Amino acid sequence: MAIKKRELMEMIFKPTNIGNITLENRIIRSATYEGMSNEQGISTEEYLNTYTRLAKNNIGAIITGFAYISKGGRAMQPKQAGIDDDSKIDVFQSMTDKVHSQNGRIFMQIAHCGRQTTEQATGSVVRGASTKRSSYFGSLPKQLSTEEALSIIEKFADAAKRCKKAGFDGVQIHAAHGYLIHQFILPSINSRKDIYGVDPEKGIGLHFLKSIIERTKEKCGKDFPILIKVSSGDDYFNGFKRNQFIQLIRFLDEMKVDAIEVSYGTMDHALGIFRGEKVPLDVVLEYNPKYKTNNSIVRFLRKNAFYPFMKPRIKMFSPMYNLAYAKIAKQHTQIPIICVGGFRTKQEMSDALEKKETDFISLCRPFICEPDLIKKLKANNAYKSKCLNCNICAVMCDSPNPTKCYFGEAV
Ligand SMILES: Cc1cc2nc3c(=O)[nH]c(=O)nc-3n(C[C@H](O)[C@H](O)[C@H](O)COP(=O)(O)O)c2cc1C
């Protein structure tokens, strides 16, 4: 009982609201691609069991992996879930029922990949905010016409409505990591001259996201929580600056969204998003669609010439690597801020919350590694996640395997 009282006093375990939803504690499972859906994007039994298990483990809230809102917005990961069709509502409903029966909270992350995909995955020409090509994905995108952009806005709102019907506690709109909404935000990508172009005063493109939020509120009602995931910076030559990030936060403040998750980067430099202690080169050369090869000479050159050249530009792991930006965000809004990236010890989480540097802590890899992490944090103030930031889980998203921790396993 004494322990229970002490726990209740800790910020980390204090029930807190996001919109009208009460979370049992301030720890969130950040969106994590599952690789547990079939080719039609219909989630499988494994998907249902994964979320039921997470809910049993007392996580404040769970955010699903990115689910596509339309076929044209599919990722190249082969087993991504989709929320693009009403026929999928029932399957998700059975999952959210299970999560709620465990007193869990669950938000669906909804996304459109824009230029960060392939024609093979979408079955159609890759579309983007502009014709600028992603250095990693390579396809030359066709710029969405104004009418097509409008249609995607509707598809986001329709997807959110499906989430509501399926019993999700809210949605997270993916406006980070270089996906379509982020492509509209970034002036380095958005060269449009129509209404969805970059606002000359603010220096970023906000109209597309603004319309998505407005239409989602219209279709789902103002009480249905909307979370937004944003990137605080990127690794492009003329990168996203602090002032542009502040403009983005002020805009979201005006839009009265329910929470903002602060992440980093784009998939062009994915290792800036999920930083590691080192790069799992052999796994990359085996599984990554861009770098894999059976040719031993090419493999040798990639490992011994290309990689050493790239290495200085790769951002390596440091604890709580997005916290500085979460702190900036908190200076510009009262909306709850969720910080993701590199939280590994209870001490780090408690300190960041106690100092009001963030309102929630979000974790991805630690929950892949230990779904029961909350219990361990409750039991031991000195607890440190077992995740080694090896990033094999991240690289393996390109394989047909479901997402899991590969620690100690031959891949
Ligand atoms: C295997 C894996 C899958 C991920 N899937 C998603 C995703 O679907 N949507 C998303 O916004 N971020 C995704 N991320 C990024 C995480 O949500 C998170 O921002 C990042 O891993 C940093 O948090 P961490 O240090 O706690 O892992 C993924 C990361 C990993 C490693």
The ligand as an SDF file (V2000), in Angstrom:
LIG
                    3D

 31 33  0  0  0  0  0  0  0  0999 V2000
   10.5750   -0.7600  -35.9090 C   0  0  0  0  0  0  0  0  0  0  0  0
   10.1430    0.6750  -35.9040 C   0  0  0  0  0  0  0  0  0  0  0  0
    8.9380    1.0260  -36.4870 C   0  0  0  0  0  0  0  0  0  0  0  0
    8.5100    2.3690  -36.4790 C   0  0  0  0  0  0  0  0  0  0  0  0
    7.3050    2.6950  -37.0270 N   0  0  0  0  0  0  0  0  0  0  0  0
    6.8560    3.9690  -36.9640 C   0  0  0  0  0  0  0  0  0  0  0  0
    5.5630    4.3260  -37.4600 C   0  0  0  0  0  0  0  0  0  0  0  0
    4.8010    3.4880  -37.9570 O   0  0  0  0  0  0  0  0  0  0  0  0
    5.1900    5.6170  -37.3460 N   0  0  0  0  0  0  0  0  0  0  0  0
    5.9970    6.5830  -36.7780 C   0  0  0  0  0  0  0  0  0  0  0  0
    5.6000    7.7400  -36.6800 O   0  0  0  0  0  0  0  0  0  0  0  0
    7.2030    6.2680  -36.2910 N   0  0  0  0  0  0  0  0  0  0  0  0
    7.6480    5.0000  -36.3640 C   0  0  0  0  0  0  0  0  0  0  0  0
    8.8620    4.6820  -35.8200 N   0  0  0  0  0  0  0  0  0  0  0  0
    9.6130    5.7290  -35.0890 C   0  0  0  0  0  0  0  0  0  0  0  0
    9.2590    5.6770  -33.5860 C   0  0  0  0  0  0  0  0  0  0  0  0
    7.9010    5.9500  -33.3520 O   0  0  0  0  0  0  0  0  0  0  0  0
   10.1160    6.6760  -32.7590 C   0  0  0  0  0  0  0  0  0  0  0  0
    9.8080    7.9720  -33.2250 O   0  0  0  0  0  0  0  0  0  0  0  0
   11.6090    6.4130  -32.8470 C   0  0  0  0  0  0  0  0  0  0  0  0
   11.8970    5.0260  -32.8700 O   0  0  0  0  0  0  0  0  0  0  0  0
   12.3610    7.0010  -31.6410 C   0  0  0  0  0  0  0  0  0  0  0  0
   11.8730    6.4880  -30.4170 O   0  0  0  0  0  0  0  0  0  0  0  0
   12.6750    5.4010  -29.5190 P   0  0  0  0  0  0  0  0  0  0  0  0
   14.0500    5.9480  -29.2690 O   0  0  0  0  0  0  0  0  0  0  0  0
   11.8570    5.2750  -28.2690 O   0  0  0  0  0  0  0  0  0  0  0  0
   12.7300    4.1530  -30.3190 O   0  0  0  0  0  0  0  0  0  0  0  0
    9.3220    3.3750  -35.8660 C   0  0  0  0  0  0  0  0  0  0  0  0
   10.5490    2.9980  -35.2950 C   0  0  0  0  0  0  0  0  0  0  0  0
   10.9640    1.6780  -35.3040 C   0  0  0  0  0  0  0  0  0  0  0  0
   12.2710    1.3280  -34.6480 C   0  0  0  0  0  0  0  0  0  0  0  0
  1  2  1  0
  2  3  1  0
  2 30  2  0
  3  4  2  0
  4  5  1  0
  4 28  1  0
  5  6  2  0
  6  7  1  0
  6 13  1  0
  7  8  2  0
  7  9  1  0
  9 10  1  0
 10 11  2  0
 10 12  1  0
 12 13  2  0
 13 14  1  0
 14 15  1  0
 14 28  1  0
 15 16  1  0
 16 17  1  0
 16 18  1  0
 18 19  1  0
 18 20  1  0
 20 21  1  0
 20 22  1  0
 22 23  1  0
 23 24  1  0
 24 25  2  0
 24 26  1  0
 24 27  1  0
 28 29  2  0
 29 30  1  0
 30 31  1  0
M  END
$$$$
